[in-house]
Amino acid sequence: MTLVLGIDIGGTATRAVVTTLGGTRAGSGRAGAANPVTVPASEAAANLTAALTAALSTVDTDRIGAAVAGAAGASRPAVIQAAFDTLGYGARCAWSATRRSRSPPAPASRPGAC
């Protein structure tokens, strides 16, 4: 069974959820703010790591076929990447950031793929 991971990396809280393709929740986690613009980078990485660790603790991560993240502070992706690196997924993840002021949005990809 394929699973999907969704992450809300916010300025007040960070949430992660793993579901089946049918929408059944398989794991979830919540932690404090992980916006690297409003909290220290170490705190942002720790909170993202905590939310992901909790969400992934009840699932076989090899079954995750896709992930999507919405990130406040996405202009500093190194902090977000650090959390994935801590969990051992750094090499498997690619980042794309867009700025709302650009028209049309121009993605800036990082090497690798989830």
C-alpha positions as CSV (number, residue, x, y, z in Angstrom):
1,M,0.0,0.0,0.0
2,T,1.4,3.4,-1.1
3,L,1.5,6.2,1.5
4,V,1.9,9.9,1.1
5,L,3.4,12.4,3.5
6,G,2.1,16.0,3.9
7,I,4.0,18.6,6.0
8,D,2.8,22.1,7.1
9,I,6.0,23.9,8.2
10,G,4.6,27.0,9.9
11,G,5.4,30.0,11.9
12,T,3.3,28.9,14.9
13,A,3.2,25.2,14.6
14,T,4.5,22.4,12.3
15,R,2.3,19.4,11.4
16,A,3.1,16.2,9.5
17,V,0.6,13.6,8.4
18,V,1.0,10.3,6.6
19,T,-2.1,8.9,4.8
20,T,-3.0,6.1,2.4
21,L,-4.0,7.1,-1.1
22,G,-7.6,6.8,0.1
23,G,-7.0,9.3,2.8
24,T,-6.9,7.1,5.9
25,R,-4.4,8.5,8.4
26,A,-1.5,6.2,9.1
27,G,0.7,8.6,11.2
28,S,0.8,12.2,12.4
29,G,3.0,14.6,14.4
30,R,2.9,18.1,15.7
31,A,5.6,20.4,17.0
32,G,6.3,24.1,17.5
33,A,7.2,26.7,14.8
34,A,9.7,25.8,12.1
35,N,9.8,29.0,10.1
36,P,13.5,29.7,9.9
37,V,12.8,33.4,9.5
38,T,11.0,33.8,12.8
39,V,12.7,31.2,15.1
40,P,16.4,30.3,15.3
41,A,17.5,27.8,12.7
42,S,18.3,25.2,15.3
43,E,14.8,25.5,16.8
44,A,13.2,25.3,13.4
45,A,15.1,22.2,12.5
46,A,14.4,20.6,15.9
47,N,10.6,21.2,15.6
48,L,10.4,19.9,12.0
49,T,12.4,16.9,13.0
50,A,10.1,16.3,16.0
51,A,6.9,16.5,13.8
52,L,8.4,14.2,11.2
53,T,9.7,11.7,13.7
54,A,6.3,11.4,15.3
55,A,4.5,11.1,12.0
56,L,6.9,8.5,10.6
57,S,7.2,6.4,13.8
58,T,4.1,4.3,13.0
59,V,4.7,3.6,9.3
60,D,7.1,1.8,7.0
61,T,8.8,4.7,5.3
62,D,9.7,2.6,2.3
63,R,6.0,2.7,1.5
64,I,5.9,6.5,1.1
65,G,5.6,7.2,-2.6
66,A,5.2,11.0,-2.5
67,A,5.6,13.9,-0.1
68,V,4.5,17.5,-0.3
69,A,5.4,20.4,2.0
70,G,4.2,23.9,2.5
71,A,6.9,25.9,4.2
72,A,6.8,29.3,5.8
73,G,10.3,30.7,5.5
74,A,11.0,28.7,2.3
75,S,13.6,31.3,1.3
76,R,15.9,29.5,3.8
77,P,15.6,25.9,2.6
78,A,18.9,24.8,4.3
79,V,17.1,24.6,7.7
80,I,14.4,22.5,6.2
81,Q,16.9,20.3,4.5
82,A,18.8,19.9,7.8
83,A,15.8,18.3,9.4
84,F,15.5,15.8,6.5
85,D,19.2,15.1,6.7
86,T,18.9,14.4,10.5
87,L,16.2,11.8,9.7
88,G,18.3,10.2,6.9
89,Y,16.2,11.4,4.0
90,G,18.4,14.3,2.8
91,A,19.7,12.6,-0.3
92,R,16.2,11.5,-1.3
93,C,14.6,14.9,-1.3
94,A,14.4,17.7,-3.8
95,W,13.4,21.2,-3.0
96,S,11.6,23.7,-5.1
97,A,11.0,27.3,-3.9
98,T,8.9,30.0,-5.5
99,R,8.4,33.6,-4.6
100,R,5.0,35.0,-4.9
101,S,6.3,38.2,-6.4
102,R,7.4,36.5,-9.6
103,S,5.0,36.0,-12.4
104,P,4.9,33.2,-13.4
105,P,6.6,31.4,-10.5
106,A,10.1,30.2,-11.3
107,P,11.1,27.1,-9.4
108,A,14.7,26.7,-8.1
109,S,15.3,23.0,-7.8
110,R,17.9,21.3,-5.7
111,P,19.6,18.0,-6.8
112,G,18.1,14.7,-5.7
113,A,14.6,13.3,-5.7
114,C,12.3,11.9,-3.0
